[in-house]
Structures are given as structure tokens and as C-alpha cells.
């Protein structure tokens, strides 16, 4: 569009030059009417040229303004993207710090529990470990229950009572007590009370929960679950693996309040 205006301006000035030449010829015998006509054409051409100049200046100003707007928009977009990246990086950094802190707390608690349960660990009654990123206390069913039974044996009651003493000192934690069995089918006699390993494992978990509560552990911090044979820690193909799978696990469930608060802030 600017090129068109430039061409129009050039043509106008060319016309003026021709007309001035024509005026010069007036002294060489050109009539008055022709002279006046040429002068009028020259004035018109000059006005057109001035108009073209003004339009060209306006167009150039508009283009400059558009370029400035584009530059401003690009700058605003860059700032917005930088801010977004900063927020995203800040969120990732906060999550990394939280993960490190949780890992440090978990390691400290694991060491603390291993120290407090050293006697039971050395006796082979309990194992302090981690599964799926959580601290777990594993107690063998052979110590706690007779085969096919969900009533705690005397030694089992003492073991759970000892565990309760330590759990009472663990603040701001929830505990899930889970029963686990091997994959051997329930005997005909046991089926009268516990039709499947589901029922047997759940009944054993509830028995442990009840004793923990009576030993001073806050009931609102406890839950019971039965996994039957479906969460093994060893192969059921050999007696040794079956023995390891028959167990009670007390899992320290993490406090999700900080996670919920972080989500609510987003």
C-alpha cells in the first residue's frame, strides 16, 4: 500500500513538471485558455501530491504504531511465560524439598523403631522394614496365632502389648493393621468359622487392633484390613516362603494433611 502511494506521488510531481513546461511554452504562442487550463491541472496535481504525502506519512505512522504494539505484545507474552515457568519451577522445588524432608523423617523414624524394637527383632518376633515407601512392622503369625485361628496366643498378646507401648509414642501417624496368609486352602474344619483366607486374615487383623486399643493406642488412629494370600512377600511354592507370608503387618500411614493443603492452595 505504501508503494502505491509512492508511485502516485511520483506521477503527480511528474505531471507538475510537464505542466510547468507547458506554461513556459505559453510565451511561444499558446492561447490564454490553454494556459489557464494547464495552470489548473498543475494546481490539481500539486494538491494530489500533497494529499499523497500526507497519506504516506499517516501510513508510515500506522505501521510504526503496529510494530510498537507487536513489540509490546511479544514483551508481555515473554513476561507471562517467564512468570509461568517461575511458578512451575517453584512448585517443583517445593515438592522436591517436601520429598527430601519426608525421606529424612522416614529414615529417622525407621532407625528409631529399629532401636526400640531391637529386643523383639533379635528374638525373631518382629521385623522393621519398608514396603511401597512406607515403614512396616512385620510380625510372624507363628508367634501370634495358631494355625487356622484368629485368637491371639499368650506370646502373641505379649508381643502386641510391647508393640503398643512404642506406637503410643509415635505422634501424628495412623496405623493400618493388615492380616496376610499363605496360599494354602482353608481346611474343612476352619471353613466353619472362616470360609476363606480373606475372613481369616481380616479376623486376625481385628484381633490385633482390639488389643492395641486396650493397650492404650488411640482407636481413631487405627484401621484393620485383610489381604488373604494376595499380597505375598515370598513365594508360596516352598514352606519357608509360606511361613513368611503368614504375617501381621502394621503399616505407618503417612499424614496426608500437608498434601491436601498444598493442593487447596493451587
HUVEN-V477119 format. One record per residue. RES is the residue in three letters. PHI is phi in whole degrees, 0 to 359 (NA if undefined). PSI is psi in whole degrees, 0 to 359 (* if undefined). Layout:
BEGIN
res:RES phi:PHI psi:PSI
res:RES phi:PHI psi:PSI
END
This chain:
BEGIN
res:UNK phi:NA psi:321
res:UNK phi:294 psi:322
res:UNK phi:299 psi:319
res:UNK phi:299 psi:317
res:UNK phi:296 psi:322
res:UNK phi:297 psi:318
res:UNK phi:296 psi:319
res:UNK phi:298 psi:317
res:UNK phi:298 psi:319
res:UNK phi:296 psi:316
res:UNK phi:297 psi:320
res:UNK phi:298 psi:314
res:UNK phi:293 psi:328
res:UNK phi:295 psi:320
res:UNK phi:296 psi:318
res:UNK phi:301 psi:316
res:UNK phi:298 psi:318
res:UNK phi:296 psi:318
res:UNK phi:293 psi:320
res:UNK phi:299 psi:325
res:UNK phi:294 psi:323
res:UNK phi:293 psi:321
res:UNK phi:298 psi:321
res:UNK phi:299 psi:331
res:UNK phi:283 psi:350
res:UNK phi:298 psi:329
res:UNK phi:287 psi:354
res:UNK phi:255 psi:26
res:UNK phi:107 psi:10
res:UNK phi:285 psi:142
res:UNK phi:288 psi:160
res:UNK phi:297 psi:321
res:UNK phi:295 psi:318
res:UNK phi:295 psi:322
res:UNK phi:298 psi:313
res:UNK phi:296 psi:322
res:UNK phi:297 psi:318
res:UNK phi:293 psi:323
res:UNK phi:295 psi:318
res:UNK phi:298 psi:318
res:UNK phi:297 psi:321
res:UNK phi:295 psi:317
res:UNK phi:297 psi:318
res:UNK phi:297 psi:316
res:UNK phi:297 psi:321
res:UNK phi:296 psi:319
res:UNK phi:297 psi:317
res:UNK phi:299 psi:320
res:UNK phi:295 psi:318
res:UNK phi:296 psi:318
res:UNK phi:298 psi:317
res:UNK phi:299 psi:321
res:UNK phi:297 psi:316
res:UNK phi:297 psi:315
res:UNK phi:298 psi:320
res:UNK phi:298 psi:318
res:UNK phi:295 psi:320
res:UNK phi:296 psi:317
res:UNK phi:297 psi:318
res:UNK phi:297 psi:322
res:UNK phi:294 psi:320
res:UNK phi:296 psi:318
res:UNK phi:298 psi:317
res:UNK phi:298 psi:319
res:UNK phi:296 psi:320
res:UNK phi:296 psi:316
res:UNK phi:300 psi:320
res:UNK phi:294 psi:320
res:UNK phi:296 psi:318
res:UNK phi:299 psi:316
res:UNK phi:299 psi:317
res:UNK phi:295 psi:318
res:UNK phi:296 psi:318
res:UNK phi:298 psi:319
res:UNK phi:296 psi:317
res:UNK phi:296 psi:320
res:UNK phi:296 psi:319
res:UNK phi:297 psi:319
res:UNK phi:296 psi:317
res:UNK phi:298 psi:317
res:UNK phi:295 psi:321
res:UNK phi:296 psi:319
res:UNK phi:296 psi:319
res:UNK phi:296 psi:317
res:UNK phi:296 psi:321
res:UNK phi:297 psi:316
res:UNK phi:297 psi:318
res:UNK phi:295 psi:316
res:UNK phi:295 psi:322
res:UNK phi:296 psi:319
res:UNK phi:296 psi:316
res:UNK phi:296 psi:320
res:UNK phi:295 psi:317
res:UNK phi:298 psi:319
res:UNK phi:295 psi:320
res:UNK phi:296 psi:317
res:UNK phi:297 psi:319
res:UNK phi:295 psi:320
res:UNK phi:296 psi:318
res:UNK phi:296 psi:316
res:UNK phi:297 psi:317
res:UNK phi:296 psi:320
res:UNK phi:295 psi:319
res:UNK phi:295 psi:317
res:UNK phi:295 psi:321
res:UNK phi:295 psi:318
res:UNK phi:296 psi:317
res:UNK phi:297 psi:316
res:UNK phi:293 psi:322
res:UNK phi:298 psi:314
res:UNK phi:297 psi:319
res:UNK phi:296 psi:316
res:UNK phi:292 psi:322
res:UNK phi:297 psi:325
res:UNK phi:291 psi:315
res:UNK phi:291 psi:328
res:UNK phi:261 psi:15
res:UNK phi:306 psi:318
res:UNK phi:298 psi:315
res:UNK phi:291 psi:325
res:UNK phi:294 psi:315
res:UNK phi:297 psi:328
res:UNK phi:281 psi:352
res:UNK phi:82 psi:12
res:UNK phi:273 psi:338
res:UNK phi:213 psi:151
res:UNK phi:226 psi:129
res:UNK phi:258 psi:119
res:UNK phi:214 psi:188
res:UNK phi:233 psi:140
res:UNK phi:220 psi:132
res:UNK phi:55 psi:36
res:UNK phi:78 psi:11
res:UNK phi:236 psi:150
res:UNK phi:282 psi:133
res:UNK phi:229 psi:134
res:UNK phi:260 psi:119
res:UNK phi:254 psi:126
res:UNK phi:240 psi:130
res:UNK phi:287 psi:137
res:UNK phi:297 psi:332
res:UNK phi:300 psi:331
res:UNK phi:277 psi:326
res:UNK phi:269 psi:317
res:UNK phi:227 psi:152
res:UNK phi:279 psi:161
res:UNK phi:302 psi:129
res:UNK phi:72 psi:14
res:UNK phi:237 psi:150
res:UNK phi:244 psi:13
res:UNK phi:264 psi:128
res:UNK phi:295 psi:136
res:UNK phi:284 psi:163
res:UNK phi:307 psi:313
res:UNK phi:296 psi:326
res:UNK phi:293 psi:319
res:UNK phi:298 psi:318
res:UNK phi:295 psi:320
res:UNK phi:297 psi:316
res:UNK phi:292 psi:323
res:UNK phi:297 psi:319
res:UNK phi:296 psi:321
res:UNK phi:296 psi:318
res:UNK phi:301 psi:322
res:UNK phi:302 psi:319
res:UNK phi:283 psi:319
res:UNK phi:296 psi:331
res:UNK phi:297 psi:336
res:UNK phi:268 psi:0
res:UNK phi:267 psi:107
res:UNK phi:273 psi:154
res:UNK phi:56 psi:36
res:UNK phi:230 psi:148
res:UNK phi:252 psi:154
res:UNK phi:232 psi:129
res:UNK phi:255 psi:123
res:UNK phi:262 psi:118
res:UNK phi:238 psi:134
res:UNK phi:265 psi:141
res:UNK phi:226 psi:144
res:UNK phi:235 psi:172
res:UNK phi:278 psi:187
res:UNK phi:265 psi:4
res:UNK phi:292 psi:140
res:UNK phi:296 psi:153
res:UNK phi:292 psi:137
res:UNK phi:290 psi:162
res:UNK phi:300 psi:320
res:UNK phi:292 psi:318
res:UNK phi:292 psi:329
res:UNK phi:300 psi:336
res:UNK phi:297 psi:330
res:UNK phi:253 psi:319
res:UNK phi:232 psi:98
res:UNK phi:302 psi:327
res:UNK phi:219 psi:173
res:UNK phi:296 psi:337
res:UNK phi:302 psi:306
res:UNK phi:297 psi:319
res:UNK phi:296 psi:313
res:UNK phi:294 psi:323
res:UNK phi:291 psi:318
res:UNK phi:298 psi:321
res:UNK phi:294 psi:320
res:UNK phi:297 psi:319
res:UNK phi:295 psi:321
res:UNK phi:298 psi:319
res:UNK phi:292 psi:318
res:UNK phi:300 psi:315
res:UNK phi:299 psi:318
res:UNK phi:290 psi:323
res:UNK phi:298 psi:318
res:UNK phi:296 psi:315
res:UNK phi:292 psi:344
res:UNK phi:264 psi:9
res:UNK phi:106 psi:0
res:UNK phi:280 psi:135
res:UNK phi:300 psi:122
res:UNK phi:297 psi:330
res:UNK phi:289 psi:349
res:UNK phi:261 psi:7
res:UNK phi:240 psi:150
res:UNK phi:215 psi:159
res:UNK phi:236 psi:145
res:UNK phi:212 psi:151
res:UNK phi:236 psi:122
res:UNK phi:258 psi:352
res:UNK phi:58 psi:223
res:UNK phi:266 psi:11
res:UNK phi:265 psi:10
res:UNK phi:220 psi:63
res:UNK phi:287 psi:155
res:UNK phi:251 psi:357
res:UNK phi:208 psi:169
res:UNK phi:286 psi:139
res:UNK phi:273 psi:8
res:UNK phi:284 psi:342
res:UNK phi:230 psi:154
res:UNK phi:304 psi:323
res:UNK phi:296 psi:317
res:UNK phi:293 psi:321
res:UNK phi:299 psi:320
res:UNK phi:297 psi:320
res:UNK phi:293 psi:328
res:UNK phi:284 psi:337
res:UNK phi:278 psi:100
res:UNK phi:202 psi:164
res:UNK phi:248 psi:131
res:UNK phi:245 psi:129
res:UNK phi:251 psi:108
res:UNK phi:260 psi:132
res:UNK phi:278 psi:111
res:UNK phi:275 psi:129
res:UNK phi:295 psi:153
res:UNK phi:282 psi:117
res:UNK phi:270 psi:358
res:UNK phi:304 psi:313
res:UNK phi:299 psi:324
res:UNK phi:293 psi:317
res:UNK phi:297 psi:318
res:UNK phi:297 psi:321
res:UNK phi:294 psi:321
res:UNK phi:293 psi:320
res:UNK phi:297 psi:331
res:UNK phi:285 psi:339
res:UNK phi:283 psi:*
END
